[in-house]
Amino acid sequence: MPNLTQIMMTLAGLAATGATERPSGETREAQQQRILTGINNQLADTKLATGGEWQAIWVGLTQDRANMVYIAKAAPPMGGPRAFAVCLRGTVGGSPIDTAEDMNVGTLLPFEVGGTQGKISQGAMEAFTEIVMGTDLLGALVGASMPVPPDLFGPTIYVTGHSLGGALATTVSLFLAAQSFLWGLFQPSFQVYTFAAPTAGDEGFAQGFTERFPDATCVYNYYDLVPYAWESLDSIYDNPSKNPFYPGASAMPPGPGPTASPVNEIGQIIKGIAGKTKGNQYVQPPRKPALNFPLQSYVSPYPPGYSSIEEFVLQVGFQHSNNNYLNLLAAQPLPSVAPVVKSLDPTSGPATGGTPVTITPGDGVLFSSDCVVDFGVVPATAVTVAQDGSSITAVSPAGAGIVDVRVTNPYGTSPVVPNSGSPTYNDRFSFTRLG
């Protein structure tokens, strides 16, 4: 029987569904509906910790699409209280707005919500106000969770998030709890779950959050760099002999490395990132004992030809990922359902368009029947998905230059294949001139 921590991490992980808009463009409403469809398709999977017992009922995407929150409801036990989850999305890789929110920690601003007397980073404040002012989260939650006769109990409202979503959960939960008068006689009870959360604020904020939610479940992976920001990034590199991050071959127990140190390039990069706080002191709320220690789970071996910095970045990404957290919590990982492009045939065609291109999915991935295709920022003129999902035939539009061919479905958009690191994958199509 899955426990609440496994369920909440699963719901938090699903917030990454459909995180970016289609390359050729789509309205915010269309993307919200696509996200809602994708989340519910996955929630129907009874193998997940959510067990087919949860349904997403609302998605709120901010105007700039940098932050997202969705509400899920659980099937209530007979005669018991209804349960809802407010699920906050973490950072979207490559988003300059998300990156700015993550890194804007040189200024602390007063957070006067729910009786707290502390401060949070300017970036955390921007993300918080985007959610509570840029979406109808409060109205949607109150409307969905108001008592329905013959209810005898107020609802249970969980607030959960991974990464930036975890930091947001600490601020949004305080805001929602302060509005509890809106539920009248049927007061909700709030429970907060954070995973891999960077530090949102100072000691006053951490204390205020802990006083309001003494039973909050704050989970982090010992070998995940992100939760050390912004309280203790220095510990990542300051004492590699006693606290190797990541352990190398000579450590006990050994690990894959590479190890950050005060003098090597990795340590210097982390030191530069830590300096973005400009001396501000951040404090994490009390957390559960770290996952992954003393046990170890690593990316190993590294791909051939990687530099030590590339290896370190790859390891950080693995340690921070939704599925690594689910694995460490002994929960079913999320399936690989977002599209991945492995190859195109042919890889070029005339600038006038009209070339049928066969697209092959990445290893272990099939294309769903609702996939659409874009050549750069222009949609294909026709798309046919093979019945077994093993390929797509897309007809090229008119174009010029070299573009990435990307596939979008309710779960997301295929990532751009990098210039290096994936030598067996290629999603690029060249438009050629006639004559």
N, C-alpha and C positions, 0 to 999 in steps of 0.2 A: 504494500500500500504506500504510494508516494506521500512524503511529508510536505508540509507547507513550504519549506525552504526550496525543495525541488520544484514545486508547482510555481512559486513566485519567480524563480530563475528562468523557468521555461517561458512564462508570460513576458518577462523582461526581454528575453532573447528574441521573441517574436516581434518586438517593436522595431527591429531592423528591417522588417519586410517592406519591399518596395521603397527603399529609402530615398532613391533619387528619381527625378522625373525622367520620362522617356526622352532620349536625345533629340528627337524631332519636335519635342514640346507636347504638353498636355495641360489642361486646366488644373488648378489646385483641387477642384471638386472631383475631377476624373482620377487624379492620383489618389485622393482619399478613398474613393470607392475601390480602386485597384488594391490599395493596402488592406482595406477591410475584407475584401474577397480573399486575398492571399493569407491573411491571418486566420480567417475562419476555415479555409481549406486545411491549414495545418492543425488547427485545434480539433478538427474532426478525427485526427489520428489518435486512436485509443492507446497506442504504444507510448505516447508522450506522458510525462508526469501529470499533465492536465486531464488525461484519461477520457477525453471526449465529453467532459462535464462542464466545459467553459465555452462561452461564445462572446466574440467581440461585437459590441453593439454601437460603438461610436468611435470615430477617428477625428482628431484635431490636428491639422497641419498648419503651421504658422505661415504668414504671408510670404516670407522669404524661403519657406520650406526647410529651414535649418533645424527646427525643433519639432518634435511630434509626440503626441500623447494619445493613447487609446484607452477606452473603458471596456472591460470584459465583465461578464456576469457568470456566476456559477449556478448550476442547478441546485436549488435549496433542498436540504433534507426535509422530510415530512414534518411540518409544524415548526421547523427551526428558522433561524434568521437568514435572510438573503445575504449573499456575499457579492461584492464587486471589487474589481481591481483596477486601479489607475496605474497604467504602465507607461513609463517614460523612456524615450529612445536615447541612446548614447550618441557619441560622435560619429558622423558619417565621414569615412575616410576621403580625403581630397577636398572636403568642403572648407573654403576659406572662412566662412562665418563660424562654423563649428570650431575650427582651429583658433580663431580669434577669441571665442568664448572660453576655450580651454586655457589659453595662454595669457589672458588678460587678468593677471593676478598681482600686478604691481600696485593696485589701488584697492583698499577695502572700503566698503560703503555700509552705513548702518542698515540693518535688517530689522525693522520694527514691525514684525508680524507675529501674532500669537503670543505677545508678551515677551519675546526674546529681547535681550539687551546687547546682542553681539553684532558683528559685522561679517559680511561675505565679500568675496572678490567681485570686482566690477564685471568680469565675465560671467560669473554665476548669477549675478543680478540681471544681466541682459537676458540670459537664458530663462530665468524665472519669470521675468515680466513678459517675455515673448509667449510663454505658455499661458499665464493667468490672464493676460490682457489681449493676446493675439488669437486666442481660441475661446470657444464657449464651453471650456471644461466644466466650470462650476455649474452653469445652467444645465448642461447635459447630465452631469452626475446627480444633481438634485432631482431633476425630472425623472431619471431612471430609477432612483433608489427610494423615492417617497413611498411610504407604507401603502399597501393595498389591502383592504379588509379581506379576511379577518386577521391581518398581521398583529402579532402581540409584541414584536421585538423591533428595535431599530436595526438597520443593516450593519454588517461588518464591511468596512472599506479598507482594503489593502492598498498601499502605495509602494510601487516597486520600480526598480530601474537598474540597469547595468551601465558602468562607466560614467560618462557625463549624466546619463539618466539616473544613476545612483545618487550623484551629488544633487541633482534636481529633486529627487525624492525627498531629501531632507528639508528642502525649502518648501516644496509644494505641499507636503504633508502638514507642515505648520500652518500654511495658508488655509487649507481645507478644514483643519480642525478648528481654526478660529471662526469659521463660518457655520459651525454646527447648529447654531440657532435656527438656521433655515429649515431644518428637519422637524422643528416643533417638538411634540412630545416623544417622538420616536428617534431619540438621539443615536447617531451612528457611533460605533466603536472603530477606532483607527489602529491599524498595525502597519509598521513600516519595514520594508526589506530593501537593503542596498547590496549591490554586488560590484566589486571592482571600482568603487567610487573614489575619485580624487577628492581632496579636502575642499569643502565649500567655503569655510570661514574660520574665524578666530576662536579663541577659548570661550568667549562669551556666547558665541553662536552654538558651539558644541555643547556647552553646558545647558543652554536653553532648550536645545533639541532633546538632550538626554532627560531633562526634567519632565518634558512633555511626553516623551516616548521612552520610558525606562526599559521597556521590553523590545525595543527595536532590534532587528536581526541584521547586523552589518557584516558582510562576508567578504573576505579578500584572499587571494592566492599569494602565498609568500613570495613566489618568483614572478609576480606581475608588477611591473614597474609603476603602472598608473596609480594604484592606491597610495604609493609613497609621495605622490605629488598632492599637496604642497607642503606637507608636514615634515617629511624626513627623506627627501631625495638624496641628501648627502650620504646617508647610510648605504646607498647603492655602491659607492666607490671608495669610501673613506678607509675601510679596513678589510681589504680583500683576503688577508690571511685567515681571519676569523669569521668573516661573513662574505664568502665569495659569491659574486652575483654576475655571471653564472659560474658554478663550480667547474674547474678544469680537470684534466686527467690526474693531477697530483692531489686533488682535494679528497677528503674522506667524509662521506662517500664521494666517488668521482662523478663528474658530470661532463657535458660536452663543451663547456666554455662558450664563447670567450668571456673572460673575466674583466669587469671594469676595475680600474685602479686610479689613484689620484693623478698618475702621470701619463697614462696611455690615452689614445684619442677618444676611446669610448667614454672614459671617465671625464675627460675635458668637455665633451659634448653635454653630458648629463649635468656637469657643474654649471655650464652656461645656461641650461634650461632652468636649473634651480635658482639661478640669479635673477630670474624674471620676477620673483617675489619682492625684490628691492628691499629685503630685510623684514617684510611683514611676517608675523608669526602665525602659522596656520595650525589648527588642532583638529584631529579626527575625533568623532564621537567614539565611545567604547565599541570595540569590534569583537567578533567571535575569534577563537584561536585560528591562526592562519591555516588555510588549506595547503596541501602540497609540501608540508614540512613536518617531520623529517623525511616523509616519502617524497620521491621525485618523479616528475613527468615532464619530459623535454621533447623538443624537436631534435632528433638525432638519427642518422648523421645529417650534416648540412649538405646542400647541393654542391657539387664540385665547382670550384672557381670563385666561390663567394669570398669577399673580403671579411675581415673580422667585424667591421661595422655592419655589413650586410647580414652576417650571421646573427649579430646581436639584435638587430631590428627584426629579423625573422623570428627569433626566439621571443622577443617582447610581444609581437603580434599573436603568436601562438598562445603564450601564457595568459594574455588578456582576452582571448576570444570567448564568445558565448559558449561554444561547445566544449572548450576545455573546462570552464566552470561547471557545466553540466556533468562532464565526466568525473571531475573531482568530487562532485556531490553525489555520485553514483546514480545519476538520473539519465534517462534516455536522451541522447543528443538530438538536435534538430536535423532533419534530413537535408541533403543537398538538392534543393528544388529550384533555386534561382538558376537561370540559364548561364552557360559558359560556352564560348566559341573556341573550338580547337583548330578548325581549318576551313578554308574556302576553296572551291573548285568551279570555275577558274578564279584566279586572283586579279584579273584585269579585264577590261572591256572598253568599248568605245565611249567617248564623252557623250554621245547621243542617248546612251542608256539602252535598255532592252536586253541586257545579258542575263540569262538564267544562271544563278549562282547557287551551288549546293553547299550548304553550311552543315558542318559536322559538330556535334556537341562534345564537350570535354569528357574525359574519362569518368565513368560512373554517373553521368548526368544524361537525362533524356529531355527532349523538348516537349513541353505541354502543347495541347492543341490550340490554346489561345495565345500563342506567341505572335508578336509582331516584330518587324525588322526595320532598322534604319541604316542607311549608308551615310555615315557622318550625321548631319542634322536633317537629312531628307529621308522620308519613308520610302521603302521599296514600293514599286508600282503593283506588285502582286506577291502573295506569300502562300505557299502550300506546305503544311507540316505533314511529314510522313505519319501514317497511322500508328506506327510503333514508336514514334518519337525519336527515331534514329537520325533524322536529318530534316532540314528545311530547304526548300527551293524558293529563292527570292529573286525577283527580277529587278535589276539595277535601274535607278532613275537616271536622268541626265545629270552630269556632274563634271568636276575637274579636280585634278590633283590626286592625292592619296588619302583615303578615309578609313576609319575603323568601322567594320560592320558589326552592329550590336543588336542583340535580341532582348526583347522585353516581354515579361509575363507578369501575372499578379504577384510573384514573389520577388521580382527585382529585374535589373538590367545587367546583361553580361559585362564584366569588367573589361576595360581596354587591355589588350595583351601588351605587356611591356616590351621595350626594345631588347632587353636582356633578361635573363632569369627564367624564361620559358621558351627555350629554343625550339621545342617541338610544337608550339602553338603559334598560329598566325591568323589575325582577323582583319588584315589590311587588304583593301581593294584599290587598284589603280585605274583611273580613267585615262584612256589613251586617245590622242588625236588621230583622226583619219588622214591618210595621205602623208 
